[in-house]
Amino acid sequence: MQFIFFLQQAIIWLITIFYLYQLVISLFSFVKLKEKPFIVNKKHKFILILPAHNEEKVIGNLIKSLKKQNYPKDKYDIQVIADNCTDNTEQIARDLGVKVFVRNEEDPKKRNKGCAMNVFLSTILNDPNCDYEAFCVFDADNIVDKNFLKEMNKHLCQGEEVVQGYRDIKNPTDNWIASGYAIFYWMMNRIYHLARYNAGLSPLINGTGFMVKLSAIKDTGWDTNTLTEDIEFSLKTIIQGKKLGWAKDAICYDEQPVNFKASWSQRSRWTIGHIQCLREYTGQLSKAANENKTLMNFDGLLYIIGSIPMFICSIVLLLINAVVYLSKGMTTTAFVINILRFVIPTFFLPILVALFIMIIDKKPIKKMWSGLLMYPVFMASWLLINFKCLFKQDTKWEKIEHNRDVEINDI
């Protein structure tokens, strides 16, 4: 019993220190920094990459929003990757006057966004006539604010090579599932990405709406192997000792699932991708933190440790409390208090945090009340997904259907 007590206390201290660190870093999201000086002052040339698999219902709105960019038209090209498409995605893109790269892949394991980008970017990097200086990536269901490229160009001029834009939601009020995603991303945007950017640490690439300078991948290409190619690329960049940037005014609106089964599948894929990154990069992150001795490298290590390992620690702590209680080593009152110490911060405190962030970031609170009240259910389902993925890891990619016909003028 003494060993169990020491283990219990060790886990409590570990979790407490971890979340106190996260709290301190999150406070930097309220620090206002001076604009960085320009290293160069020019209009860089971009290629905008749109990986798409059977996205005829939404690809047109994305292309139209990109054609409205407040940026010189001769300084960017739009490139659709028609990835194993069997619908009218390719034709719609051609009719709208953009370039199309057709990819037909027979290997089911290579039919994913990461592989599609690797193939396409390899052709760009090997083209001696390539005059692009950076590329941006968007999912086919996105629509993009007119100042996106203007803002990304500013960050390039400030010397940043990999920059994540502000990922907003185009359907936050559709139902409680879409609202759950919106609340999650709004909180991540401020208390993770913005906070770390202000603190001199590194944000992360977040799936879509990001920019990479071509010279940053000249030697390696887009070489990713996990289901979360965005997180993998971010971790590899941090391991190299490079900070990622954050452009809060480069806004990209993303469509989120409204079907629970689709949401479960998508979030399962993300969790499995995190587990893959945990296996592949924890050692390299530890080595980089030890060799470089920078808080940025240490923070990157904490990110990957803070996903599944901290979840496992929480489960073990709950089980220890149950064992101690059942063996009469803890009163009922103490047991209930210990459970509440987990339930309240995990499920109910985020509602207050989300509400505070929605107020200061001027989000649509009135239409989001049902989403806020259901947010504990959204997060509880994610914990169940994490638990399931500890034992069953299906790496098969499943397409998320996108149907929301929203144009940039509708936002």
Residue pairs with C-beta under 8 A, 6 or more apart in sequence:
1 324
1 327
1 329
4 320
4 323
4 324
5 324
7 316
7 320
8 317
8 320
8 321
8 324
11 313
11 316
11 317
11 320
12 317
14 313
15 310
15 313
15 314
15 317
18 302
18 306
18 310
19 345
21 302
22 306
25 195
25 196
25 199
25 201
25 299
26 191
26 192
26 195
27 195
28 194
28 195
28 196
28 198
28 199
29 190
29 191
29 194
29 195
29 198
31 198
31 199
33 198
35 158
36 158
36 159
37 158
38 157
38 158
39 157
39 158
39 159
40 157
41 157
42 157
43 71
43 72
43 75
43 153
44 75
44 133
44 134
44 153
44 156
44 157
45 75
45 76
45 131
45 132
45 133
45 134
46 75
46 76
46 77
46 132
46 133
46 134
46 135
46 136
46 149
46 152
46 153
46 211
47 76
47 77
47 79
47 124
47 132
47 134
47 135
47 136
48 66
48 76
48 77
48 78
48 79
48 135
48 136
48 138
49 79
49 81
49 117
49 120
49 121
49 135
49 136
49 137
49 138
50 59
50 62
50 63
50 78
50 79
50 80
50 81
50 93
50 137
50 138
50 139
50 140
51 81
51 83
51 113
51 116
51 117
51 137
51 139
51 140
52 59
52 80
52 81
52 82
52 83
52 85
52 89
52 93
52 140
53 83
53 84
53 85
53 89
53 111
53 140
53 399
54 85
54 86
54 87
54 89
54 399
55 85
55 87
55 89
55 140
55 141
55 402
56 87
56 88
56 89
56 92
57 402
57 403
57 405
58 140
58 141
58 255
58 402
58 403
58 404
58 405
59 80
59 89
59 92
59 93
59 140
60 92
60 96
61 143
61 405
61 406
61 407
61 408
62 138
62 140
62 141
62 142
62 143
62 144
63 78
63 80
63 92
63 93
63 96
63 98
64 96
64 407
64 408
65 142
65 143
65 144
65 145
65 146
65 407
65 408
66 76
66 78
66 138
66 144
67 78
67 96
68 146
68 408
69 76
69 144
69 146
69 147
69 148
69 149
69 150
70 146
70 147
70 149
70 150
71 149
71 150
71 153
75 149
76 149
77 98
77 99
77 132
78 98
78 99
79 98
79 99
79 100
79 101
79 120
80 89
80 90
80 93
80 98
80 99
80 100
80 101
81 100
81 101
81 103
81 116
81 117
81 120
82 89
82 90
82 93
82 100
82 101
82 102
82 103
83 103
83 105
83 111
83 113
83 116
84 103
84 104
84 105
84 111
85 102
89 140
90 100
90 102
93 100
94 100
101 120
101 123
103 116
103 119
103 120
105 111
105 115
105 116
108 396
111 397
112 227
112 229
112 397
113 229
114 222
114 224
114 225
114 226
114 229
114 232
117 137
117 222
117 229
118 221
118 222
118 223
118 224
121 135
121 217
121 221
121 222
122 221
122 222
124 130
124 132
124 135
124 214
125 214
125 217
125 218
125 221
130 214
132 214
133 156
133 213
133 214
133 215
134 152
134 156
134 211
134 212
134 213
134 214
135 211
135 212
135 214
136 148
136 149
136 152
136 209
136 210
136 211
136 212
137 208
137 209
137 210
137 212
138 144
138 208
138 209
138 252
139 207
139 208
139 254
140 402
141 254
141 255
141 402
141 404
142 170
142 208
142 209
142 252
142 253
142 254
142 255
143 170
143 252
143 253
143 406
143 407
143 408
143 411
144 209
144 251
144 252
144 253
144 408
145 250
145 251
145 252
145 253
145 408
146 408
147 249
147 250
147 251
148 165
148 209
148 250
148 251
148 252
149 250
151 165
151 247
151 249
151 250
152 163
152 165
152 211
152 247
152 250
154 247
155 163
155 211
155 245
155 247
155 250
156 163
156 211
156 213
158 245
160 243
160 244
160 245
161 212
161 213
161 215
161 216
161 242
161 245
162 205
162 210
162 211
162 212
162 213
162 216
162 233
162 234
162 237
162 242
162 244
162 245
163 210
163 211
163 212
163 244
163 245
163 246
163 247
163 250
164 193
164 203
164 204
164 205
164 206
164 209
164 210
164 244
164 245
164 246
164 247
165 209
165 210
165 211
165 247
165 250
165 251
165 252
166 189
166 209
166 247
166 248
166 249
166 250
166 251
166 252
167 185
167 189
167 206
167 207
167 208
167 209
167 252
167 254
168 185
168 186
168 251
168 252
168 253
168 254
169 178
169 181
169 182
169 185
169 253
169 254
169 255
169 256
170 253
170 254
170 255
170 404
170 406
170 411
171 178
171 255
171 256
171 258
171 404
171 406
172 178
172 179
172 181
172 182
172 256
172 363
172 364
172 367
172 368
172 371
173 179
173 364
173 367
173 368
173 371
174 256
174 258
174 404
175 258
176 370
176 371
176 374
176 377
176 378
177 256
177 257
177 258
177 259
177 260
177 263
177 378
178 256
178 257
178 258
178 371
179 368
179 370
179 371
179 372
179 374
179 375
179 378
180 371
180 374
180 375
180 377
180 378
180 379
181 256
181 257
181 263
182 256
182 363
182 368
182 371
183 350
183 354
183 358
183 368
183 371
183 372
183 375
183 378
184 378
185 254
186 354
186 357
186 358
186 361
186 363
187 350
187 353
187 354
187 357
188 206
189 248
190 357
190 361
191 353
191 357
192 203
192 204
193 203
193 204
193 206
193 246
194 203
194 246
194 248
196 202
196 203
196 246
196 299
197 203
197 245
197 246
200 243
200 295
200 296
201 243
201 295
201 296
201 299
202 234
202 237
202 238
202 242
202 243
202 244
202 296
202 299
202 300
203 244
203 245
203 246
204 230
204 231
204 234
204 244
204 303
205 230
205 231
205 233
205 234
205 244
206 230
207 230
207 254
208 252
208 254
209 250
209 251
209 252
209 254
210 230
211 247
211 250
216 237
216 242
222 229
222 233
224 232
224 233
225 232
225 276
225 280
226 232
226 273
226 276
226 277
226 280
227 269
227 270
227 272
227 273
227 276
227 395
227 397
228 269
228 270
228 273
228 274
228 276
228 277
229 273
231 273
231 274
231 277
232 273
232 276
232 277
232 280
232 281
234 244
235 277
235 281
235 284
235 285
235 300
235 303
235 304
236 281
237 244
238 244
238 285
238 288
238 296
238 297
238 300
239 281
239 284
239 285
239 288
239 297
239 300
240 288
241 288
241 292
241 294
241 296
241 297
243 296
253 406
253 408
253 411
255 402
255 404
255 406
256 263
257 263
257 266
257 400
259 401
260 381
262 400
262 401
263 381
264 381
264 385
265 398
265 400
266 400
267 381
267 382
267 385
268 385
268 388
268 389
268 394
269 397
269 398
271 308
271 385
271 386
271 389
272 389
272 393
272 394
272 395
274 304
274 307
274 308
275 308
275 389
275 393
277 304
278 304
278 307
278 308
278 309
281 304
282 301
282 304
282 305
285 297
285 300
285 301
285 304
286 301
288 297
288 300
288 301
289 297
289 298
289 300
289 301
308 386
308 390
311 383
311 386
311 387
312 390
314 342
314 346
315 387
317 342
318 339
318 342
321 330
321 335
321 338
321 339
322 335
324 330
324 335
325 332
325 334
325 335
330 338
346 379
346 383
347 376
347 379
347 380
348 376
350 375
350 376
350 379
351 372
351 373
351 375
351 376
354 372
354 375
355 365
355 372
357 363
358 364
358 365
358 368
359 365
